[in-house]
């Protein structure tokens, strides 16, 4: 070979080599030094443009099998889920504290109502209201009888 170098394999199709490089770069999970395309096809087109080749996007075909999830994506997903779980735990604690506080307030209010309903003025008020209701009922009955 030129300059005394010998290739380990015969030269293949440049587009196939670029596609393989794009797939390897995306599979590695490493941060790419340029704005990251989302697919092997897009990265192949970008690498071809960087090497001065004009590729027809229609000749590349489909992306092939989907890429496996990279360690970086798994780590980001784990971190997002950990944040969501921490938020859910904080909300659960707040709801539990609120429920406990309101339950205590309700119990105190019931005790106060029970205490006040046993007092003398409360019993007199209830008797008065009961008497008024009975008088209204009697008044209605008398009016009905007089109308006949």
N, CA, C and O atoms as a GROMACS GRO file, in nm:
protein
  592
    1UNK      N    1   0.080  -0.117   0.000
    1UNK     CA    2   0.000   0.000   0.000
    1UNK      C    3   0.085   0.125   0.000
    1UNK      O    4   0.208   0.118   0.012
    2UNK      N    5   0.021   0.239  -0.014
    2UNK     CA    6   0.095   0.366  -0.014
    2UNK      C    7   0.158   0.390   0.123
    2UNK      O    8   0.100   0.359   0.227
    3UNK      N    9   0.276   0.442   0.121
    3UNK     CA   10   0.352   0.477   0.242
    3UNK      C   11   0.375   0.355   0.329
    3UNK      O   12   0.394   0.368   0.450
    4UNK      N   13   0.374   0.236   0.270
    4UNK     CA   14   0.403   0.114   0.345
    4UNK      C   15   0.291   0.068   0.436
    4UNK      O   16   0.314  -0.017   0.522
    5UNK      N   17   0.170   0.121   0.419
    5UNK     CA   18   0.057   0.080   0.503
    5UNK      C   19  -0.023  -0.027   0.431
    5UNK      O   20  -0.046  -0.017   0.310
    6UNK      N   21  -0.065  -0.127   0.503
    6UNK     CA   22  -0.146  -0.233   0.446
    6UNK      C   23  -0.280  -0.236   0.517
    6UNK      O   24  -0.286  -0.239   0.640
    7UNK      N   25  -0.388  -0.235   0.441
    7UNK     CA   26  -0.523  -0.237   0.499
    7UNK      C   27  -0.553  -0.376   0.554
    7UNK      O   28  -0.512  -0.476   0.496
    8UNK      N   29  -0.624  -0.382   0.664
    8UNK     CA   30  -0.664  -0.509   0.723
    8UNK      C   31  -0.780  -0.571   0.647
    8UNK      O   32  -0.797  -0.693   0.648
    9UNK      N   33  -0.859  -0.488   0.582
    9UNK     CA   34  -0.971  -0.537   0.503
    9UNK      C   35  -0.979  -0.452   0.377
    9UNK      O   36  -0.928  -0.340   0.372
   10UNK      N   37  -1.043  -0.508   0.277
   10UNK     CA   38  -1.055  -0.432   0.153
   10UNK      C   39  -1.151  -0.314   0.174
   10UNK      O   40  -1.241  -0.318   0.257
   11UNK      N   41  -1.127  -0.211   0.096
   11UNK     CA   42  -1.211  -0.091   0.107
   11UNK      C   43  -1.352  -0.125   0.065
   11UNK      O   44  -1.374  -0.193  -0.035
   12UNK      N   45  -1.447  -0.077   0.143
   12UNK     CA   46  -1.587  -0.102   0.112
   12UNK      C   47  -1.653   0.023   0.058
   12UNK      O   48  -1.586   0.120   0.022
   13UNK      N   49  -1.781   0.019   0.053
   13UNK     CA   50  -1.861   0.132   0.007
   13UNK      C   51  -1.851   0.244   0.111
   13UNK      O   52  -1.877   0.219   0.228
   14UNK      N   53  -1.814   0.367   0.070
   14UNK     CA   54  -1.800   0.476   0.167
   14UNK      C   55  -1.930   0.506   0.242
   14UNK      O   56  -1.926   0.539   0.361
   15UNK      N   57  -2.042   0.496   0.175
   15UNK     CA   58  -2.170   0.526   0.242
   15UNK      C   59  -2.196   0.423   0.352
   15UNK      O   60  -2.245   0.458   0.459
   16UNK      N   61  -2.163   0.296   0.324
   16UNK     CA   62  -2.182   0.192   0.425
   16UNK      C   63  -2.090   0.217   0.544
   16UNK      O   64  -2.129   0.197   0.659
   17UNK      N   65  -1.968   0.260   0.515
   17UNK     CA   66  -1.874   0.289   0.624
   17UNK      C   67  -1.924   0.407   0.708
   17UNK      O   68  -1.914   0.404   0.831
   18UNK      N   69  -1.976   0.509   0.643
   18UNK     CA   70  -2.030   0.623   0.717
   18UNK      C   71  -2.151   0.582   0.801
   18UNK      O   72  -2.168   0.627   0.915
   19UNK      N   73  -2.236   0.495   0.744
   19UNK     CA   74  -2.352   0.447   0.819
   19UNK      C   75  -2.307   0.366   0.942
   19UNK      O   76  -2.362   0.382   1.051
   20UNK      N   77  -2.206   0.280   0.923
   20UNK     CA   78  -2.154   0.202   1.035
   20UNK      C   79  -2.094   0.292   1.142
   20UNK      O   80  -2.113   0.269   1.262
   21UNK      N   81  -2.022   0.395   1.099
   21UNK     CA   82  -1.964   0.490   1.194
   21UNK      C   83  -2.074   0.563   1.270
   21UNK      O   84  -2.065   0.581   1.392
   22UNK      N   85  -2.177   0.606   1.198
   22UNK     CA   86  -2.289   0.676   1.263
   22UNK      C   87  -2.356   0.586   1.366
   22UNK      O   88  -2.387   0.629   1.477
   23UNK      N   89  -2.378   0.461   1.329
   23UNK     CA   90  -2.441   0.366   1.422
   23UNK      C   91  -2.353   0.344   1.544
   23UNK      O   92  -2.402   0.342   1.657
   24UNK      N   93  -2.222   0.328   1.521
   24UNK     CA   94  -2.130   0.306   1.633
   24UNK      C   95  -2.127   0.427   1.726
   24UNK      O   96  -2.125   0.412   1.848
   25UNK      N   97  -2.126   0.547   1.668
   25UNK     CA   98  -2.125   0.667   1.752
   25UNK      C   99  -2.252   0.678   1.836
   25UNK      O  100  -2.246   0.711   1.954
   26UNK      N  101  -2.366   0.650   1.774
   26UNK     CA  102  -2.492   0.661   1.848
   26UNK      C  103  -2.507   0.549   1.950
   26UNK      O  104  -2.565   0.570   2.057
   27UNK      N  105  -2.456   0.430   1.919
   27UNK     CA  106  -2.465   0.317   2.012
   27UNK      C  107  -2.374   0.336   2.132
   27UNK      O  108  -2.401   0.282   2.240
   28UNK      N  109  -2.267   0.411   2.115
   28UNK     CA  110  -2.169   0.426   2.224
   28UNK      C  111  -2.226   0.503   2.342
   28UNK      O  112  -2.183   0.483   2.455
   29UNK      N  113  -2.321   0.591   2.316
   29UNK     CA  114  -2.378   0.670   2.424
   29UNK      C  115  -2.293   0.788   2.465
   29UNK      O  116  -2.327   0.860   2.558
   30UNK      N  117  -2.183   0.809   2.397
   30UNK     CA  118  -2.097   0.922   2.427
   30UNK      C  119  -2.159   1.051   2.375
   30UNK      O  120  -2.243   1.050   2.286
   31UNK      N  121  -2.117   1.162   2.433
   31UNK     CA  122  -2.163   1.292   2.387
   31UNK      C  123  -2.098   1.323   2.254
   31UNK      O  124  -1.976   1.314   2.239
   32UNK      N  125  -2.178   1.361   2.157
   32UNK     CA  126  -2.125   1.392   2.025
   32UNK      C  127  -2.075   1.536   2.023
   32UNK      O  128  -2.131   1.621   2.092
   33UNK      N  129  -1.970   1.565   1.945
   33UNK     CA  130  -1.912   1.700   1.944
   33UNK      C  131  -1.989   1.800   1.859
   33UNK      O  132  -1.942   1.912   1.840
   34UNK      N  133  -2.104   1.766   1.808
   34UNK     CA  134  -2.188   1.855   1.728
   34UNK      C  135  -2.332   1.833   1.768
   34UNK      O  136  -2.363   1.738   1.840
   35UNK      N  137  -2.420   1.920   1.724
   35UNK     CA  138  -2.562   1.902   1.760
   35UNK      C  139  -2.608   1.762   1.720
   35UNK      O  140  -2.600   1.725   1.603
   36UNK      N  141  -2.655   1.689   1.816
   36UNK     CA  142  -2.683   1.548   1.795
   36UNK      C  143  -2.808   1.518   1.716
   36UNK      O  144  -2.918   1.548   1.763
   37UNK      N  145  -2.794   1.459   1.598
   37UNK     CA  146  -2.911   1.409   1.527
   37UNK      C  147  -2.973   1.292   1.604
   37UNK      O  148  -2.908   1.232   1.690
   38UNK      N  149  -3.095   1.262   1.573
   38UNK     CA  150  -3.167   1.161   1.649
   38UNK      C  151  -3.158   1.022   1.589
   38UNK      O  152  -3.196   0.925   1.654
   39UNK      N  153  -3.110   1.011   1.466
   39UNK     CA  154  -3.112   0.880   1.402
   39UNK      C  155  -2.981   0.854   1.329
   39UNK      O  156  -2.902   0.945   1.302
   40UNK      N  157  -2.960   0.726   1.297
   40UNK     CA  158  -2.841   0.685   1.221
   40UNK      C  159  -2.843   0.752   1.084
   40UNK      O  160  -2.739   0.794   1.033
   41UNK      N  161  -2.960   0.760   1.025
   41UNK     CA  162  -2.974   0.820   0.891
   41UNK      C  163  -2.929   0.966   0.893
   41UNK      O  164  -2.852   1.009   0.807
   42UNK      N  165  -2.979   1.042   0.991
   42UNK     CA  166  -2.943   1.185   0.998
   42UNK      C  167  -2.794   1.203   1.023
   42UNK      O  168  -2.730   1.289   0.963
   43UNK      N  169  -2.737   1.120   1.112
   43UNK     CA  170  -2.594   1.132   1.140
   43UNK      C  171  -2.512   1.089   1.019
   43UNK      O  172  -2.407   1.149   0.993
   44UNK      N  173  -2.556   0.989   0.946
   44UNK     CA  174  -2.486   0.949   0.823
   44UNK      C  175  -2.483   1.064   0.723
   44UNK      O  176  -2.380   1.091   0.662
   45UNK      N  177  -2.597   1.130   0.706
   45UNK     CA  178  -2.601   1.246   0.614
   45UNK      C  179  -2.508   1.357   0.662
   45UNK      O  180  -2.441   1.421   0.580
   46UNK      N  181  -2.504   1.380   0.793
   46UNK     CA  182  -2.416   1.485   0.846
   46UNK      C  183  -2.270   1.448   0.825
   46UNK      O  184  -2.190   1.533   0.783
   47UNK      N  185  -2.233   1.323   0.853
   47UNK     CA  186  -2.094   1.280   0.833
   47UNK      C  187  -2.056   1.287   0.685
   47UNK      O  188  -1.944   1.326   0.652
   48UNK      N  189  -2.147   1.249   0.598
   48UNK     CA  190  -2.120   1.257   0.454
   48UNK      C  191  -2.096   1.402   0.413
   48UNK      O  192  -2.005   1.430   0.335
   49UNK      N  193  -2.177   1.493   0.464
   49UNK     CA  194  -2.158   1.635   0.432
   49UNK      C  195  -2.025   1.684   0.486
   49UNK      O  196  -1.958   1.766   0.422
   50UNK      N  197  -1.985   1.636   0.603
   50UNK     CA  198  -1.857   1.678   0.662
   50UNK      C  199  -1.738   1.626   0.581
   50UNK      O  200  -1.631   1.687   0.582
   51UNK      N  201  -1.756   1.513   0.511
   51UNK     CA  202  -1.648   1.459   0.429
   51UNK      C  203  -1.655   1.507   0.285
   51UNK      O  204  -1.574   1.466   0.201
   52UNK      N  205  -1.752   1.594   0.255
   52UNK     CA  206  -1.763   1.650   0.122
   52UNK      C  207  -1.841   1.563   0.025
   52UNK      O  208  -1.833   1.585  -0.096
   53UNK      N  209  -1.915   1.467   0.074
   53UNK     CA  210  -1.994   1.381  -0.014
   53UNK      C  211  -2.138   1.430  -0.016
   53UNK      O  212  -2.195   1.466   0.088
   54UNK      N  213  -2.196   1.432  -0.133
   54UNK     CA  214  -2.338   1.466  -0.147
   54UNK      C  215  -2.415   1.336  -0.158
   54UNK      O  216  -2.404   1.264  -0.258
   55UNK      N  217  -2.494   1.306  -0.056
   55UNK     CA  218  -2.575   1.184  -0.057
   55UNK      C  219  -2.720   1.220  -0.079
   55UNK      O  220  -2.770   1.321  -0.029
   56UNK      N  221  -2.786   1.136  -0.153
   56UNK     CA  222  -2.930   1.150  -0.171
   56UNK      C  223  -2.996   1.081  -0.053
   56UNK      O  224  -2.978   0.961  -0.034
   57UNK      N  225  -3.074   1.154   0.028
   57UNK     CA  226  -3.137   1.092   0.145
   57UNK      C  227  -3.224   0.972   0.109
   57UNK      O  228  -3.242   0.882   0.192
   58UNK      N  229  -3.277   0.969  -0.012
   58UNK     CA  230  -3.363   0.857  -0.052
   58UNK      C  231  -3.284   0.729  -0.072
   58UNK      O  232  -3.339   0.619  -0.060
   59UNK      N  233  -3.153   0.741  -0.104
   59UNK     CA  234  -3.073   0.621  -0.127
   59UNK      C  235  -3.030   0.554   0.002
   59UNK      O  236  -2.987   0.438   0.001
   60UNK      N  237  -3.040   0.624   0.113
   60UNK     CA  238  -2.996   0.566   0.240
   60UNK      C  239  -3.093   0.462   0.293
   60UNK      O  240  -3.053   0.370   0.364
   61UNK      N  241  -3.218   0.475   0.260
   61UNK     CA  242  -3.317   0.379   0.310
   61UNK      C  243  -3.352   0.408   0.455
   61UNK      O  244  -3.330   0.517   0.507
   62UNK      N  245  -3.408   0.307   0.517
   62UNK     CA  246  -3.453   0.322   0.656
   62UNK      C  247  -3.334   0.316   0.751
   62UNK      O  248  -3.222   0.282   0.711
   63UNK      N  249  -3.359   0.350   0.876
   63UNK     CA  250  -3.254   0.350   0.977
   63UNK      C  251  -3.211   0.211   1.018
   63UNK      O  252  -3.105   0.195   1.079
   64UNK      N  253  -3.288   0.112   0.987
   64UNK     CA  254  -3.256  -0.022   1.032
   64UNK      C  255  -3.318  -0.047   1.169
   64UNK      O  256  -3.412   0.022   1.208
   65UNK      N  257  -3.264  -0.144   1.241
   65UNK     CA  258  -3.324  -0.174   1.371
   65UNK      C  259  -3.306  -0.057   1.467
   65UNK      O  260  -3.210   0.020   1.455
   66UNK      N  261  -3.398  -0.042   1.561
   66UNK     CA  262  -3.386   0.070   1.655
   66UNK      C  263  -3.261   0.058   1.740
   66UNK      O  264  -3.214  -0.052   1.771
   67UNK      N  265  -3.209   0.173   1.777
   67UNK     CA  266  -3.088   0.174   1.859
   67UNK      C  267  -3.120   0.128   2.000
   67UNK      O  268  -3.228   0.157   2.053
   68UNK      N  269  -3.027   0.056   2.062
   68UNK     CA  270  -3.051   0.022   2.203
   68UNK      C  271  -3.041   0.148   2.288
   68UNK      O  272  -2.977   0.246   2.249
   69UNK      N  273  -3.103   0.143   2.401
   69UNK     CA  274  -3.100   0.258   2.491
   69UNK      C  275  -2.959   0.272   2.546
   69UNK      O  276  -2.900   0.174   2.591
   70UNK      N  277  -2.906   0.392   2.544
   70UNK     CA  278  -2.770   0.414   2.590
   70UNK      C  279  -2.768   0.437   2.740
   70UNK      O  280  -2.870   0.464   2.802
   71UNK      N  281  -2.649   0.426   2.797
   71UNK     CA  282  -2.632   0.447   2.940
   71UNK      C  283  -2.670   0.590   2.978
   71UNK      O  284  -2.729   0.612   3.083
   72UNK      N  285  -2.637   0.684   2.893
   72UNK     CA  286  -2.671   0.824   2.920
   72UNK      C  287  -2.822   0.842   2.927
   72UNK      O  288  -2.872   0.911   3.016
   73UNK      N  289  -2.895   0.779   2.833
   73UNK     CA  290  -3.042   0.790   2.835
   73UNK      C  291  -3.100   0.722   2.958
   73UNK      O  292  -3.194   0.773   3.019
   74UNK      N  293  -3.045   0.606   2.993
   74UNK     CA  294  -3.094   0.536   3.112
   74UNK      C  295  -3.069   0.617   3.239
   74UNK      O  296  -3.154   0.624   3.327
   75UNK      N  297  -2.952   0.679   3.247
   75UNK     CA  298  -2.920   0.761   3.363
   75UNK      C  299  -3.012   0.882   3.372
   75UNK      O  300  -3.060   0.917   3.480
   76UNK      N  301  -3.038   0.946   3.259
   76UNK     CA  302  -3.128   1.062   3.258
   76UNK      C  303  -3.269   1.020   3.298
   76UNK      O  304  -3.335   1.090   3.374
   77UNK      N  305  -3.315   0.906   3.248
   77UNK     CA  306  -3.449   0.856   3.283
   77UNK      C  307  -3.457   0.822   3.432
   77UNK      O  308  -3.556   0.851   3.498
   78UNK      N  309  -3.351   0.759   3.484
   78UNK     CA  310  -3.348   0.725   3.627
   78UNK      C  311  -3.353   0.852   3.712
   78UNK      O  312  -3.425   0.858   3.811
   79UNK      N  313  -3.276   0.953   3.674
   79UNK     CA  314  -3.276   1.078   3.749
   79UNK      C  315  -3.412   1.145   3.744
   79UNK      O  316  -3.458   1.198   3.845
   80UNK      N  317  -3.477   1.144   3.628
   80UNK     CA  318  -3.611   1.203   3.616
   80UNK      C  319  -3.711   1.129   3.705
   80UNK      O  320  -3.792   1.190   3.774
   81UNK      N  321  -3.705   0.996   3.702
   81UNK     CA  322  -3.796   0.917   3.784
   81UNK      C  323  -3.769   0.938   3.933
   81UNK      O  324  -3.862   0.940   4.014
   82UNK      N  325  -3.641   0.953   3.970
   82UNK     CA  326  -3.607   0.978   4.111
   82UNK      C  327  -3.664   1.112   4.156
   82UNK      O  328  -3.714   1.124   4.268
   83UNK      N  329  -3.657   1.214   4.068
   83UNK     CA  330  -3.715   1.345   4.103
   83UNK      C  331  -3.866   1.335   4.118
   83UNK      O  332  -3.924   1.390   4.212
   84UNK      N  333  -3.931   1.264   4.025
   84UNK     CA  334  -4.076   1.248   4.033
   84UNK      C  335  -4.117   1.174   4.160
   84UNK      O  336  -4.216   1.209   4.224
   85UNK      N  337  -4.039   1.072   4.197
   85UNK     CA  338  -4.069   0.996   4.318
   85UNK      C  339  -4.051   1.082   4.442
   85UNK      O  340  -4.132   1.075   4.534
   86UNK      N  341  -3.946   1.164   4.444
   86UNK     CA  342  -3.924   1.253   4.558
   86UNK      C  343  -4.039   1.353   4.570
   86UNK      O  344  -4.085   1.382   4.680
   87UNK      N  345  -4.084   1.407   4.456
   87UNK     CA  346  -4.198   1.499   4.458
   87UNK      C  347  -4.324   1.430   4.508
   87UNK      O  348  -4.400   1.487   4.586
   88UNK      N  349  -4.346   1.307   4.464
   88UNK     CA  350  -4.464   1.232   4.508
   88UNK      C  351  -4.459   1.204   4.658
   88UNK      O  352  -4.560   1.213   4.726
   89UNK      N  353  -4.339   1.171   4.708
   89UNK     CA  354  -4.325   1.149   4.853
   89UNK      C  355  -4.352   1.277   4.931
   89UNK      O  356  -4.417   1.275   5.035
   90UNK      N  357  -4.302   1.389   4.880
   90UNK     CA  358  -4.326   1.518   4.947
   90UNK      C  359  -4.475   1.551   4.947
   90UNK      O  360  -4.528   1.595   5.049
   91UNK      N  361  -4.542   1.529   4.835
   91UNK     CA  362  -4.687   1.553   4.829
   91UNK      C  363  -4.761   1.462   4.926
   91UNK      O  364  -4.854   1.506   4.994
   92UNK      N  365  -4.722   1.336   4.932
   92UNK     CA  366  -4.788   1.241   5.022
   92UNK      C  367  -4.771   1.284   5.168
   92UNK      O  368  -4.865   1.277   5.246
   93UNK      N  369  -4.649   1.329   5.204
   93UNK     CA  370  -4.626   1.377   5.342
   93UNK      C  371  -4.713   1.499   5.371
   93UNK      O  372  -4.771   1.509   5.479
   94UNK      N  373  -4.723   1.592   5.274
   94UNK     CA  374  -4.804   1.712   5.296
   94UNK      C  375  -4.950   1.675   5.313
   94UNK      O  376  -5.017   1.726   5.403
   95UNK      N  377  -5.001   1.586   5.227
   95UNK     CA  378  -5.141   1.544   5.239
   95UNK      C  379  -5.165   1.474   5.373
   95UNK      O  380  -5.268   1.496   5.436
   96UNK      N  381  -5.072   1.392   5.416
   96UNK     CA  382  -5.087   1.321   5.544
   96UNK      C  383  -5.090   1.420   5.659
   96UNK      O  384  -5.172   1.408   5.750
   97UNK      N  385  -5.000   1.518   5.658
   97UNK     CA  386  -4.998   1.619   5.764
   97UNK      C  387  -5.126   1.701   5.763
   97UNK      O  388  -5.183   1.730   5.869
   98UNK      N  389  -5.172   1.739   5.645
   98UNK     CA  390  -5.295   1.818   5.633
   98UNK      C  391  -5.414   1.737   5.684
   98UNK      O  392  -5.498   1.790   5.757
   99UNK      N  393  -5.421   1.612   5.647
   99UNK     CA  394  -5.531   1.525   5.691
   99UNK      C  395  -5.528   1.507   5.842
   99UNK      O  396  -5.633   1.513   5.906
  100UNK      N  397  -5.412   1.487   5.899
  100UNK     CA  398  -5.400   1.470   6.044
  100UNK      C  399  -5.442   1.598   6.116
  100UNK      O  400  -5.516   1.593   6.214
  101UNK      N  401  -5.397   1.713   6.066
  101UNK     CA  402  -5.432   1.841   6.129
  101UNK      C  403  -5.583   1.867   6.120
  101UNK      O  404  -5.644   1.908   6.218
  102UNK      N  405  -5.641   1.842   6.004
  102UNK     CA  406  -5.786   1.867   5.988
  102UNK      C  407  -5.868   1.768   6.069
  102UNK      O  408  -5.976   1.803   6.119
  103UNK      N  409  -5.821   1.646   6.083
  103UNK     CA  410  -5.890   1.548   6.165
  103UNK      C  411  -5.890   1.592   6.311
  103UNK      O  412  -5.991   1.579   6.381
  104UNK      N  413  -5.777   1.645   6.357
  104UNK     CA  414  -5.769   1.696   6.495
  104UNK      C  415  -5.862   1.816   6.514
  104UNK      O  416  -5.929   1.827   6.617
  105UNK      N  417  -5.867   1.905   6.415
  105UNK     CA  418  -5.957   2.021   6.423
  105UNK      C  419  -6.103   1.977   6.425
  105UNK      O  420  -6.184   2.033   6.500
  106UNK      N  421  -6.138   1.878   6.345
  106UNK     CA  422  -6.275   1.827   6.342
  106UNK      C  423  -6.313   1.762   6.475
  106UNK      O  424  -6.424   1.782   6.525
  107UNK      N  425  -6.221   1.687   6.533
  107UNK     CA  426  -6.248   1.625   6.664
  107UNK      C  427  -6.269   1.732   6.770
  107UNK      O  428  -6.360   1.720   6.852
  108UNK      N  429  -6.186   1.836   6.768
  108UNK     CA  430  -6.201   1.945   6.866
  108UNK      C  431  -6.335   2.016   6.845
  108UNK      O  432  -6.401   2.051   6.943
  109UNK      N  433  -6.375   2.039   6.722
  109UNK     CA  434  -6.503   2.106   6.694
  109UNK      C  435  -6.620   2.020   6.742
  109UNK      O  436  -6.716   2.073   6.797
  110UNK      N  437  -6.613   1.890   6.721
  110UNK     CA  438  -6.720   1.802   6.768
  110UNK      C  439  -6.730   1.803   6.920
  110UNK      O  440  -6.840   1.804   6.975
  111UNK      N  441  -6.616   1.802   6.987
  111UNK     CA  442  -6.618   1.808   7.134
  111UNK      C  443  -6.681   1.938   7.182
  111UNK      O  444  -6.758   1.938   7.277
  112UNK      N  445  -6.648   2.049   7.116
  112UNK     CA  446  -6.704   2.179   7.153
  112UNK      C  447  -6.855   2.181   7.130
  112UNK      O  448  -6.930   2.232   7.213
  113UNK      N  449  -6.899   2.127   7.018
  113UNK     CA  450  -7.043   2.123   6.989
  113UNK      C  451  -7.115   2.038   7.093
  113UNK      O  452  -7.222   2.076   7.141
  114UNK      N  453  -7.056   1.925   7.128
  114UNK     CA  454  -7.119   1.838   7.228
  114UNK      C  455  -7.125   1.909   7.363
  114UNK      O  456  -7.225   1.900   7.433
  115UNK      N  457  -7.018   1.978   7.400
  115UNK     CA  458  -7.015   2.050   7.528
  115UNK      C  459  -7.119   2.161   7.529
  115UNK      O  460  -7.190   2.179   7.628
  116UNK      N  461  -7.128   2.237   7.420
  116UNK     CA  462  -7.223   2.348   7.416
  116UNK      C  463  -7.367   2.299   7.408
  116UNK      O  464  -7.457   2.366   7.458
  117UNK      N  465  -7.390   2.185   7.347
  117UNK     CA  466  -7.528   2.136   7.335
  117UNK      C  467  -7.580   2.082   7.468
  117UNK      O  468  -7.701   2.067   7.485
  118UNK      N  469  -7.491   2.053   7.562
  118UNK     CA  470  -7.534   2.006   7.694
  118UNK      C  471  -7.562   2.121   7.790
  118UNK      O  472  -7.622   2.099   7.895
  119UNK      N  473  -7.522   2.240   7.756
  119UNK     CA  474  -7.536   2.353   7.850
  119UNK      C  475  -7.683   2.394   7.861
  119UNK      O  476  -7.765   2.363   7.775
  120UNK      N  477  -7.713   2.464   7.968
  120UNK     CA  478  -7.850   2.510   7.995
  120UNK      C  479  -7.905   2.599   7.885
  120UNK      O  480  -8.015   2.572   7.837
  121UNK      N  481  -7.835   2.703   7.844
  121UNK     CA  482  -7.888   2.790   7.738
  121UNK      C  483  -7.915   2.714   7.608
  121UNK      O  484  -8.010   2.745   7.536
  122UNK      N  485  -7.832   2.616   7.577
  122UNK     CA  486  -7.853   2.539   7.454
  122UNK      C  487  -7.980   2.457   7.464
  122UNK      O  488  -8.057   2.448   7.369
  123UNK      N  489  -8.003   2.396   7.582
  123UNK     CA  490  -8.125   2.317   7.600
  123UNK      C  491  -8.248   2.407   7.594
  123UNK      O  492  -8.349   2.370   7.536
  124UNK      N  493  -8.240   2.528   7.655
  124UNK     CA  494  -8.353   2.621   7.650
  124UNK      C  495  -8.379   2.666   7.507
  124UNK      O  496  -8.495   2.676   7.465
  125UNK      N  497  -8.274   2.693   7.432
  125UNK     CA  498  -8.290   2.734   7.293
  125UNK      C  499  -8.354   2.624   7.210
  125UNK      O  500  -8.442   2.651   7.128
  126UNK      N  501  -8.311   2.499   7.232
  126UNK     CA  502  -8.370   2.387   7.158
  126UNK      C  503  -8.517   2.371   7.193
  126UNK      O  504  -8.599   2.343   7.106
  127UNK      N  505  -8.550   2.389   7.322
  127UNK     CA  506  -8.691   2.377   7.363
  127UNK      C  507  -8.774   2.488   7.301
  127UNK      O  508  -8.886   2.465   7.256
  128UNK      N  509  -8.719   2.609   7.298
  128UNK     CA  510  -8.790   2.722   7.238
  128UNK      C  511  -8.816   2.697   7.090
  128UNK      O  512  -8.927   2.718   7.041
  129UNK      N  513  -8.712   2.653   7.017
  129UNK     CA  514  -8.726   2.625   6.874
  129UNK      C  515  -8.828   2.514   6.853
  129UNK      O  516  -8.911   2.521   6.762
  130UNK      N  517  -8.822   2.411   6.937
  130UNK     CA  518  -8.920   2.303   6.927
  130UNK      C  519  -9.061   2.354   6.951
  130UNK      O  520  -9.155   2.313   6.882
  131UNK      N  521  -9.077   2.443   7.049
  131UNK     CA  522  -9.209   2.501   7.078
  131UNK      C  523  -9.258   2.585   6.962
  131UNK      O  524  -9.376   2.578   6.927
  132UNK      N  525  -9.172   2.664   6.903
  132UNK     CA  526  -9.210   2.748   6.788
  132UNK      C  527  -9.255   2.659   6.673
  132UNK      O  528  -9.356   2.687   6.608
  133UNK      N  529  -9.181   2.552   6.646
  133UNK     CA  530  -9.218   2.462   6.537
  133UNK      C  531  -9.352   2.396   6.563
  133UNK      O  532  -9.433   2.380   6.472
  134UNK      N  533  -9.376   2.357   6.688
  134UNK     CA  534  -9.505   2.295   6.722
  134UNK      C  535  -9.618   2.395   6.705
  134UNK      O  536  -9.725   2.361   6.654
  135UNK      N  537  -9.596   2.521   6.748
  135UNK     CA  538  -9.699   2.624   6.735
  135UNK      C  539  -9.729   2.651   6.588
  135UNK      O  540  -9.845   2.671   6.552
  136UNK      N  541  -9.628   2.652   6.504
  136UNK     CA  542  -9.650   2.674   6.361
  136UNK      C  543  -9.734   2.561   6.302
  136UNK      O  544  -9.824   2.585   6.222
  137UNK      N  545  -9.702   2.439   6.343
  137UNK     CA  546  -9.779   2.325   6.294
  137UNK      C  547  -9.924   2.333   6.338
  137UNK      O  548 -10.014   2.302   6.260
  138UNK      N  549  -9.947   2.374   6.464
  138UNK     CA  550 -10.083   2.387   6.516
  138UNK      C  551 -10.155   2.499   6.443
  138UNK      O  552 -10.272   2.484   6.407
  139UNK      N  553 -10.089   2.609   6.420
  139UNK     CA  554 -10.149   2.722   6.347
  139UNK      C  555 -10.191   2.680   6.208
  139UNK      O  556 -10.298   2.720   6.162
  140UNK      N  557 -10.109   2.601   6.138
  140UNK     CA  558 -10.144   2.554   6.004
  140UNK      C  559 -10.268   2.465   6.009
  140UNK      O  560 -10.356   2.475   5.924
  141UNK      N  561 -10.273   2.379   6.109
  141UNK     CA  562 -10.388   2.289   6.121
  141UNK      C  563 -10.516   2.367   6.145
  141UNK      O  564 -10.621   2.335   6.088
  142UNK      N  565 -10.510   2.471   6.230
  142UNK     CA  566 -10.629   2.552   6.259
  142UNK      C  567 -10.673   2.625   6.133
  142UNK      O  568 -10.792   2.633   6.105
  143UNK      N  569 -10.578   2.680   6.057
  143UNK     CA  570 -10.613   2.751   5.934
  143UNK      C  571 -10.680   2.658   5.834
  143UNK      O  572 -10.776   2.697   5.766
  144UNK      N  573 -10.631   2.536   5.824
  144UNK     CA  574 -10.692   2.440   5.732
  144UNK      C  575 -10.836   2.409   5.774
  144UNK      O  576 -10.925   2.396   5.689
  145UNK      N  577 -10.857   2.396   5.903
  145UNK     CA  578 -10.992   2.365   5.951
  145UNK      C  579 -11.086   2.482   5.927
  145UNK      O  580 -11.203   2.460   5.894
  146UNK      N  581 -11.038   2.606   5.942
  146UNK     CA  582 -11.123   2.723   5.922
  146UNK      C  583 -11.157   2.743   5.774
  146UNK      O  584 -11.263   2.796   5.743
  147UNK      N  585 -11.073   2.702   5.685
  147UNK     CA  586 -11.097   2.718   5.542
  147UNK      C  587 -11.206   2.623   5.494
  147UNK      O  588 -11.272   2.652   5.394
  148UNK      N  589 -11.227   2.517   5.559
  148UNK     CA  590 -11.326   2.419   5.516
  148UNK      C  591 -11.461   2.466   5.543
  148UNK      O  592 -11.558   2.396   5.513
   0.00000   0.00000   0.00000
